[in-house]
Amino acid sequence: MKTNNIFQSVLLGTLYLVTLSLALTACEEPSILPNVEPAYCPAKIEIVLPERESNLLYVDPATGVLTLPLIKGEKVDVQWHLEPDTVTFSQVVWASSSPANVSVTDAGHVEAISGAGLGYSIISVTPQGMFSGSGVSASLRVKVSDELKQASSIAIVSLNGENSLFIGDTLQLAASILPEDATYRTVTWSSNDPGIATVNQLGVVTAVSSHSKLSETVTIVATAVDGSGVNATFEVRVKDVVDPESVTLSETMDKDHYACWVGDQTVTIPFTTVPEESTWSKIKWESSDSTIAIVTDGVVYLNQNGNFGEFTVTATCPNGAGDQIRMVMPAGLIREQFLDENNLTWGIAAQAGNGTETSQEWHEGYLTCTTYKQNDTKQRGDFQAKSKVWLNTANYPIFAIKMDYVIDKYDFITACAFKFDCVGKDKDSDTKYAGELGGGDKKWSKRYKCSDGSSVFIYDLRDKAFPTGGVLPATTVAEFTTFQIKYADMATTSEQLQYNVYWVQTFKTMDELAALLESEGITWEE
């Protein structure tokens, strides 16, 4: 029967396979096994542009993506490189995210079609057979211009703000091109004297020689690549390495036993050398107490950890000649005068309400603060320290702030709250100080009404108590994490108000405070 024939065939085939399997297992001759070569898969792929197009690449400021600019109709043969070099299969697949703007063939022939619509396309290359999740792919953004738009101007800047170099040092320059929609965003770099300094096509300047002079100037030129001839220049001074024979630090600072405060953060020491054009990096700088301050290249960096006291800054030349000055960081000193926009230690508190918010505007020597709408009839704009405040009544018992009093400034404001609210502790113990200094609203020791229309609000820390902790003892260095004026309930108005703050300082005596006002040409009455 047919069924039996089939059964017999299957059975015989099975017995044959089993017999063959046993024979192969029992065989110990390796020569009967085939030699199989390993396959190497792509681990990385890169797009390789011709030299001209490579020099046109720029980082698009809007997207932060490396971009190749092309003009409509331009064609570029793009290569690719696979790693490892021993990859078994080297076939790749090209793709364009927007073929209406840029086309690309499987051979890497790229053509700029149109600058309309998106105006760009992302071309990508992937090893054949790889999938998108593998990460083995490379891409390039291609921006198309329908016609060449030339540069009108170029500006060169030094990225670190320097324009001088010692021999062997480098400087990074960057060029910006106007108009912003110019087709090409890169430049060619050149030096008018490569014997003094060279520049590569990335804008890196390298100082080579000063021609046996103490210094020499070289001109670096950035030229547009669009044929317009537009260029810009940047002068770099190349200085020879010259050991200083002597160094003299600021006599004024030493004479005054220069006093620093926490908010300074850094203090730059003026100094001179002989020869005048010495290599300053050859000077060794030291601080006698690194817990209070460290010094580098004439810049003193003050600690922010509440360490106070005297220290000496020493500058020493390679031959051993040097100079030093005495400095002090006294506990309790505050002198915010709003002279440095980048280091404001006091300012208006960030507050908002009823569709308004506080703000401040810096002017050299004062801040203008704008209140927010507390409610339909009142304004508020608290003023506060932006970092820790350190107080010490033994050194600086008089705390004062010179600012506008809104009741004096605006005829329609007849009432306001003005009170210092603080949270702090003894630096060396668990004693805490908190609450409204003086016990509540308008508890200043004195108020000077000044001839310029402002007021000086004065607090004698020797007799003003905190609800928690009481009066600061003379032996205490107190560290406050919150130190602010609650400047609120300014009535009656629904309009935002402005007030100026001119300085926040501490003084050893009332006479010292009076001397400051007199030096500013201000008269006052209590």
C-alpha positions as CSV (number, residue, x, y, z in Angstrom):
1,M,0.0,0.0,0.0
2,K,1.1,3.5,-0.6
3,T,0.9,4.3,3.1
4,N,3.3,1.6,4.0
5,N,5.7,2.7,1.3
6,I,5.7,6.1,2.8
7,F,6.2,4.8,6.2
8,Q,9.1,2.6,5.1
9,S,10.8,5.5,3.3
10,V,10.6,7.7,6.4
11,L,11.9,5.0,8.6
12,L,14.8,4.2,6.3
13,G,15.7,7.9,6.0
14,T,15.6,8.3,9.8
15,L,17.9,5.3,10.3
16,Y,20.3,6.7,7.7
17,L,20.5,10.1,9.4
18,V,21.0,8.5,12.9
19,T,23.8,6.3,11.4
20,L,25.4,9.3,9.7
21,S,25.2,11.3,12.9
22,L,26.9,8.6,14.9
23,A,29.6,8.2,12.3
24,L,30.4,12.0,12.3
25,T,30.4,12.0,16.2
26,A,32.7,9.1,16.4
27,C,35.1,10.5,13.8
28,E,38.1,12.3,15.2
29,E,39.6,13.5,12.0
30,P,39.3,17.4,11.9
31,S,40.0,17.6,8.3
32,I,36.5,16.7,7.3
33,L,35.1,19.9,9.0
34,P,34.9,23.0,6.8
35,N,37.1,26.1,7.5
36,V,34.7,29.0,8.4
37,E,36.1,32.6,8.2
38,P,34.7,35.1,10.8
39,A,32.5,37.9,9.6
40,Y,33.3,41.5,10.8
41,C,30.3,43.8,11.2
42,P,30.6,47.6,10.9
43,A,31.1,49.4,14.2
44,K,31.3,52.9,12.9
45,I,30.7,54.9,9.7
46,E,31.8,58.5,8.9
47,I,31.0,60.9,6.1
48,V,34.1,62.2,4.3
49,L,33.8,65.5,2.3
50,P,36.1,66.9,-0.3
51,E,38.5,69.5,1.0
52,R,36.6,72.5,-0.4
53,E,33.3,71.4,1.1
54,S,34.9,70.4,4.4
55,N,36.2,74.0,4.7
56,L,32.6,75.3,4.3
57,L,31.2,73.4,7.2
58,Y,29.7,75.5,10.1
59,V,27.7,74.9,13.2
60,D,24.2,76.3,12.7
61,P,23.5,78.7,15.6
62,A,19.8,77.8,15.7
63,T,20.1,74.0,15.9
64,G,23.8,73.5,17.0
65,V,24.1,71.1,14.1
66,L,27.1,70.9,11.7
67,T,25.9,72.1,8.4
68,L,27.1,72.1,4.8
69,P,25.9,75.1,2.6
70,L,25.3,74.5,-1.1
71,I,23.9,76.6,-3.8
72,K,21.0,75.3,-6.0
73,G,22.4,73.1,-8.7
74,E,25.7,72.3,-6.9
75,K,26.8,68.6,-6.9
76,V,29.2,67.0,-4.5
77,D,30.6,63.4,-4.5
78,V,30.6,62.4,-0.8
79,Q,32.7,59.5,0.4
80,W,32.4,57.3,3.5
81,H,34.6,55.4,5.8
82,L,33.8,52.2,7.6
83,E,35.4,50.9,10.8
84,P,36.9,48.4,11.3
85,D,38.9,48.4,8.1
86,T,38.4,44.6,8.0
87,V,34.6,44.9,7.7
88,T,33.2,42.0,5.7
89,F,30.4,43.8,3.9
90,S,31.1,47.4,2.8
91,Q,27.9,48.2,0.9
92,V,26.0,51.2,2.2
93,V,22.6,52.9,1.8
94,W,22.2,56.7,1.4
95,A,19.0,58.6,2.2
96,S,17.8,62.2,2.2
97,S,15.2,63.4,4.7
98,S,13.9,66.0,2.1
99,P,14.6,64.9,-1.5
100,A,12.8,68.1,-2.7
101,N,15.7,70.1,-1.3
102,V,18.7,67.6,-1.6
103,S,19.0,64.4,-3.5
104,V,21.6,61.7,-2.9
105,T,22.3,58.5,-4.8
106,D,23.6,55.1,-3.5
107,A,27.0,56.1,-4.8
108,G,27.0,59.3,-2.5
109,H,26.3,61.8,-5.3
110,V,24.7,64.8,-3.5
111,E,22.9,67.5,-5.5
112,A,21.3,70.7,-4.1
113,I,17.8,70.8,-5.7
114,S,16.0,73.8,-4.0
115,G,16.2,76.2,-1.2
116,A,12.4,76.4,-0.9
117,G,10.2,74.9,1.8
118,L,12.5,73.5,4.6
119,G,15.5,74.8,2.7
120,Y,17.6,71.9,4.0
121,S,17.8,68.2,4.2
122,I,19.6,65.6,6.4
123,I,21.5,63.2,4.3
124,S,22.5,59.9,6.0
125,V,24.5,56.8,5.2
126,T,24.0,53.4,6.9
127,P,25.8,50.1,6.3
128,Q,23.5,47.8,4.2
129,G,21.6,45.4,6.4
130,M,22.0,47.4,9.6
131,F,18.9,48.7,11.3
132,S,18.3,52.2,12.7
133,G,18.5,51.1,16.4
134,S,22.0,49.8,15.9
135,G,23.4,53.4,16.1
136,V,25.8,52.6,13.1
137,S,25.0,55.5,10.9
138,A,26.3,59.0,10.0
139,S,24.4,62.1,8.9
140,L,25.0,65.6,7.7
141,R,22.7,68.7,7.5
142,V,22.8,70.3,4.0
143,K,21.4,73.9,3.7
144,V,20.5,75.0,0.2
145,S,20.5,78.6,-1.1
146,D,18.7,79.3,-4.4
147,E,21.3,81.9,-5.1
148,L,24.6,83.1,-3.6
149,K,24.2,85.7,-0.9
150,Q,27.6,87.3,-0.1
151,A,29.0,88.5,3.2
152,S,28.8,92.2,3.9
153,S,31.0,92.3,7.0
154,I,33.1,90.1,9.3
155,A,33.9,90.6,13.0
156,I,36.7,88.8,14.8
157,V,36.7,88.1,18.5
158,S,39.1,86.3,20.9
159,L,37.2,83.6,22.7
160,N,39.1,84.2,26.0
161,G,39.3,88.0,25.6
162,E,43.0,88.1,25.2
163,N,45.0,89.6,22.4
164,S,48.6,88.8,23.4
165,L,50.6,85.6,23.6
166,F,53.9,84.4,24.8
167,I,56.0,82.4,22.4
168,G,54.6,78.8,22.1
169,D,51.1,79.8,23.4
170,T,47.9,79.6,21.4
171,L,44.8,81.8,21.1
172,Q,41.4,80.8,19.7
173,L,39.8,83.4,17.4
174,A,36.2,83.2,16.0
175,A,34.7,85.1,13.1
176,S,31.0,86.1,12.7
177,I,29.6,87.0,9.4
178,L,26.8,89.5,8.4
179,P,24.2,89.3,7.1
180,E,23.0,86.3,9.1
181,D,21.6,84.6,6.0
182,A,24.8,84.8,4.0
183,T,25.3,81.6,2.2
184,Y,28.8,80.8,3.5
185,R,29.4,81.1,7.3
186,T,33.1,80.3,7.3
187,V,36.3,82.2,6.5
188,T,39.8,81.6,5.4
189,W,42.4,82.6,8.0
190,S,45.9,84.0,7.3
191,S,48.7,85.8,9.1
192,N,50.6,88.8,7.6
193,D,53.8,87.4,9.2
194,P,53.8,83.6,9.9
195,G,57.3,84.1,11.3
196,I,55.7,85.9,14.3
197,A,52.5,83.9,14.6
198,T,50.6,81.3,12.5
199,V,46.9,80.7,12.2
200,N,45.2,77.5,11.1
201,Q,41.8,77.2,9.3
202,L,40.1,76.7,12.7
203,G,41.2,80.2,13.8
204,V,43.8,78.9,16.3
205,V,46.8,81.4,16.5
206,T,50.2,80.1,17.6
207,A,52.9,82.5,18.7
208,V,56.2,81.6,16.9
209,S,58.7,84.4,17.5
210,S,59.1,88.0,18.6
211,H,62.1,88.5,16.2
212,S,64.4,89.0,19.2
213,K,62.3,91.9,20.5
214,L,60.5,92.0,23.8
215,S,57.2,92.0,21.7
216,E,56.0,92.1,18.2
217,T,52.6,92.6,16.6
218,V,51.1,90.4,13.9
219,T,47.9,90.9,12.0
220,I,45.5,88.0,11.6
221,V,43.1,88.2,8.6
222,A,39.7,86.5,8.2
223,T,38.5,86.6,4.6
224,A,35.1,85.6,3.2
225,V,35.1,82.5,1.0
226,D,32.4,83.7,-1.3
227,G,34.6,85.8,-3.5
228,S,33.3,89.1,-2.2
229,G,36.7,90.1,-0.8
230,V,35.2,91.1,2.5
231,N,37.6,90.6,5.4
232,A,38.4,91.7,8.9
233,T,41.7,91.9,10.9
234,F,42.7,91.2,14.4
235,E,46.1,92.2,15.9
236,V,47.9,89.8,18.2
237,R,50.9,90.8,20.3
238,V,53.6,88.1,20.6
239,K,55.8,88.5,23.6
240,D,59.1,87.0,24.4
241,V,59.6,85.1,27.6
242,V,61.5,87.6,29.9
243,D,62.3,86.8,33.5
244,P,61.2,89.6,35.9
245,E,64.2,91.0,37.9
246,S,62.0,92.7,40.5
247,V,58.3,93.1,41.3
248,T,56.6,95.9,43.3
249,L,53.1,95.4,44.7
250,S,50.7,98.3,45.3
251,E,52.0,100.6,48.0
252,T,48.6,102.0,48.5
253,M,47.1,98.7,49.4
254,D,49.9,97.9,51.8
255,K,49.7,101.3,53.4
256,D,46.0,100.9,54.0
257,H,46.4,97.3,55.3
258,Y,43.8,96.6,52.6
259,A,40.5,95.3,54.1
260,C,38.5,92.8,52.1
261,W,35.0,91.6,52.6
262,V,33.2,88.3,51.8
263,G,31.3,89.9,48.9
264,D,34.5,90.9,47.1
265,Q,35.2,87.3,46.2
266,T,38.3,88.4,44.3
267,V,40.7,91.3,44.7
268,T,43.2,92.2,42.0
269,I,46.5,93.5,43.2
270,P,48.2,96.2,41.0
271,F,51.9,95.5,40.5
272,T,54.8,96.6,38.3
273,T,57.9,94.7,37.2
274,V,61.4,95.4,36.0
275,P,61.8,95.0,33.0
276,E,58.3,96.4,32.5
277,E,57.4,93.8,29.8
278,S,58.4,90.8,31.9
279,T,56.7,87.5,31.7
280,W,54.2,87.7,34.6
281,S,53.7,84.0,34.7
282,K,57.3,83.7,36.0
283,I,56.3,85.4,39.3
284,K,55.4,83.0,42.2
285,W,52.5,84.1,44.3
286,E,51.8,83.0,47.8
287,S,49.3,83.7,50.6
288,S,50.4,83.3,54.2
289,D,47.0,81.8,55.2
290,S,45.2,79.8,52.5
291,T,42.2,79.2,54.7
292,I,41.4,83.0,54.4
293,A,42.6,83.6,50.8
294,I,44.7,82.1,48.0
295,V,46.4,84.1,45.3
296,T,47.1,83.4,41.6
297,D,48.7,85.8,39.1
298,G,48.0,88.7,41.3
299,V,44.4,87.9,41.9
300,V,43.4,87.2,45.5
301,Y,40.5,84.7,45.9
302,L,38.7,85.2,49.3
303,N,37.2,82.3,51.1
304,Q,33.4,82.1,51.5
305,N,33.4,79.8,54.5
306,G,33.5,82.4,57.3
307,N,37.3,82.4,57.9
308,F,38.6,85.9,58.9
309,G,41.8,87.5,59.9
310,E,45.1,88.9,58.5
311,F,47.2,87.4,55.8
312,T,50.2,88.4,53.7
313,V,50.5,88.2,49.9
314,T,54.0,87.6,48.6
315,A,55.2,87.8,45.0
316,T,58.7,86.4,44.2
317,C,60.7,86.6,41.0
318,P,62.9,83.7,39.7
319,N,66.0,85.4,41.1
320,G,64.5,85.5,44.6
321,A,63.7,89.2,44.5
322,G,60.1,90.0,45.7
323,D,57.6,92.1,47.5
324,Q,54.7,91.6,49.8
325,I,51.6,93.4,51.2
326,R,49.5,92.9,54.3
327,M,45.8,92.3,53.8
328,V,42.9,91.6,56.2
329,M,39.5,90.1,56.0
330,P,37.8,91.4,59.1
331,A,34.6,89.7,60.5
332,G,31.5,91.9,60.1
333,L,32.7,94.1,57.2
334,I,30.1,94.7,54.5
335,R,30.5,97.2,51.7
336,E,28.1,96.5,48.8
337,Q,28.2,99.7,46.6
338,F,26.8,98.2,43.4
339,L,29.9,98.8,41.4
340,D,30.1,95.4,39.8
341,E,27.1,94.2,37.8
342,N,28.4,90.7,37.7
343,N,28.8,90.4,41.5
344,L,25.7,91.9,43.1
345,T,25.5,90.5,46.7
346,W,22.2,92.3,47.5
347,G,19.1,92.8,45.4
348,I,15.3,92.8,45.3
349,A,13.6,89.6,46.3
350,A,11.9,87.6,43.5
351,Q,8.2,88.1,44.3
352,A,5.0,88.2,42.2
353,G,1.3,88.7,42.6
354,N,-1.8,89.9,40.8
355,G,-0.2,89.7,37.4
356,T,3.0,91.7,38.4
357,E,6.4,90.8,39.6
358,T,9.5,92.5,41.1
359,S,12.5,93.5,39.0
360,Q,15.7,95.4,39.3
361,E,17.9,97.5,37.0
362,W,21.6,98.0,37.7
363,H,23.3,101.3,37.3
364,E,26.9,101.9,38.2
365,G,26.6,102.8,41.9
366,Y,23.0,101.9,42.6
367,L,20.0,99.6,41.9
368,T,16.6,100.6,40.8
369,C,14.0,98.2,42.2
370,T,10.4,97.8,41.1
371,T,7.7,96.5,43.4
372,Y,4.9,94.1,42.7
373,K,1.2,94.5,43.4
374,Q,0.6,93.0,46.8
375,N,-3.2,93.7,46.5
376,D,-5.5,96.3,45.0
377,T,-4.3,99.0,47.4
378,K,-0.7,98.0,48.4
379,Q,2.7,97.4,46.9
380,R,5.6,95.2,48.1
381,G,9.3,94.7,47.2
382,D,11.5,93.1,49.8
383,F,15.2,93.8,49.6
384,Q,17.7,91.0,50.6
385,A,21.2,89.7,50.8
386,K,21.8,87.2,48.0
387,S,24.3,85.2,50.0
388,K,25.4,84.8,53.6
389,V,25.9,87.8,55.8
390,W,28.5,87.8,58.6
391,L,28.1,90.3,61.5
392,N,30.5,91.1,64.3
393,T,29.7,93.9,66.8
394,A,33.3,94.1,68.0
395,N,34.6,95.2,64.6
396,Y,31.6,96.7,62.8
397,P,28.7,97.4,65.1
398,I,26.9,99.9,62.8
399,F,24.9,98.4,60.0
400,A,23.4,100.9,57.5
401,I,21.7,101.0,54.2
402,K,21.2,104.0,51.9
403,M,18.0,103.9,49.9
404,D,14.8,105.6,49.0
405,Y,12.0,105.7,51.5
406,V,8.8,105.4,49.5
407,I,6.8,107.7,51.9
408,D,9.2,110.5,51.2
409,K,9.5,109.7,47.5
410,Y,5.8,109.5,46.6
411,D,3.2,112.0,47.9
412,F,0.4,109.5,47.7
413,I,2.2,106.8,49.8
414,T,1.3,107.5,53.4
415,A,2.2,104.2,55.0
416,C,4.6,101.2,54.6
417,A,6.2,98.5,56.6
418,F,10.0,98.6,56.9
419,K,11.6,95.9,59.0
420,F,14.7,93.7,59.0
421,D,13.9,90.0,59.1
422,C,16.9,87.7,59.8
423,V,17.8,84.0,60.4
424,G,21.3,83.2,61.6
425,K,23.5,81.6,64.3
426,D,26.7,82.0,66.2
427,K,29.5,80.7,64.0
428,D,31.0,78.6,66.8
429,S,28.0,77.6,68.8
430,D,24.4,76.6,68.6
431,T,23.1,80.0,69.6
432,K,20.5,81.1,67.0
433,Y,19.4,84.6,66.0
434,A,16.1,85.0,64.3
435,G,13.2,87.4,63.8
436,E,12.8,91.1,63.1
437,L,15.9,93.1,64.2
438,G,14.8,95.5,66.8
439,G,11.5,93.8,67.4
440,G,9.3,94.9,64.6
441,D,8.3,97.7,62.1
442,K,10.5,100.8,61.7
443,K,12.8,99.9,64.6
444,W,16.0,101.4,63.2
445,S,18.4,103.2,65.6
446,K,18.4,106.3,63.5
447,R,17.4,107.5,60.1
448,Y,19.3,110.2,58.3
449,K,17.3,112.2,55.7
450,C,19.8,113.1,53.0
451,S,20.0,116.1,50.8
452,D,19.8,113.9,47.6
453,G,16.3,112.7,48.7
454,S,17.4,109.3,49.9
455,S,17.6,108.0,53.5
456,V,20.2,106.2,55.5
457,F,18.6,103.6,57.8
458,I,21.0,102.9,60.7
459,Y,21.0,99.9,63.1
460,D,23.4,99.9,66.0
461,L,23.9,96.1,66.5
462,R,25.1,96.7,70.1
463,D,21.6,97.6,71.3
464,K,19.2,96.1,68.7
465,A,17.9,92.7,69.8
466,F,16.6,89.7,67.8
467,P,13.4,88.0,69.2
468,T,15.4,84.8,69.2
469,G,19.0,85.1,70.5
470,G,18.8,88.7,71.7
471,V,21.6,91.2,71.2
472,L,24.7,90.0,69.4
473,P,27.6,89.8,71.9
474,A,30.9,91.4,71.0
475,T,32.6,88.0,71.0
476,T,30.3,86.6,68.4
477,V,30.7,86.2,64.7
478,A,27.2,85.5,63.5
479,E,26.4,83.8,60.2
480,F,23.1,84.8,58.7
481,T,21.5,82.8,55.9
482,T,18.5,85.2,55.7
483,F,19.0,88.9,56.0
484,Q,16.3,91.1,54.4
485,I,14.1,94.1,54.6
486,K,10.5,93.3,54.5
487,Y,9.5,96.4,52.5
488,A,5.7,96.0,52.2
489,D,2.2,97.4,52.7
490,M,3.0,100.5,50.6
491,A,-0.3,102.2,50.6
492,T,-2.4,103.4,48.9
493,T,-1.8,102.5,45.3
494,S,-2.4,99.8,42.7
495,E,0.5,101.0,40.6
496,Q,4.0,99.4,40.8
497,L,6.5,101.7,42.5
498,Q,10.3,102.1,42.2
499,Y,13.0,102.8,44.8
500,N,16.7,103.1,44.5
501,V,19.3,101.5,46.8
502,Y,22.8,103.1,46.8
503,W,24.8,101.0,49.2
504,V,24.7,98.5,52.1
505,Q,27.6,98.8,54.5
506,T,28.8,98.3,58.1
507,F,30.9,100.9,60.0
508,K,33.2,100.9,63.1
509,T,31.6,104.2,64.3
510,M,29.0,106.7,63.5
511,D,31.8,109.2,62.7
512,E,33.0,106.8,60.0
513,L,29.5,106.7,58.5
514,A,29.3,110.5,58.6
515,A,32.7,110.8,56.9
516,L,31.5,108.6,54.0
517,L,28.4,110.8,53.5
518,E,30.6,113.9,53.5
519,S,32.9,112.4,51.0
520,E,29.9,111.9,48.7
521,G,28.9,115.6,49.2
522,I,25.8,114.7,51.0
523,T,24.3,116.6,54.0
524,W,21.7,115.0,56.3
525,E,19.4,115.5,59.2
526,E,18.0,113.0,61.6
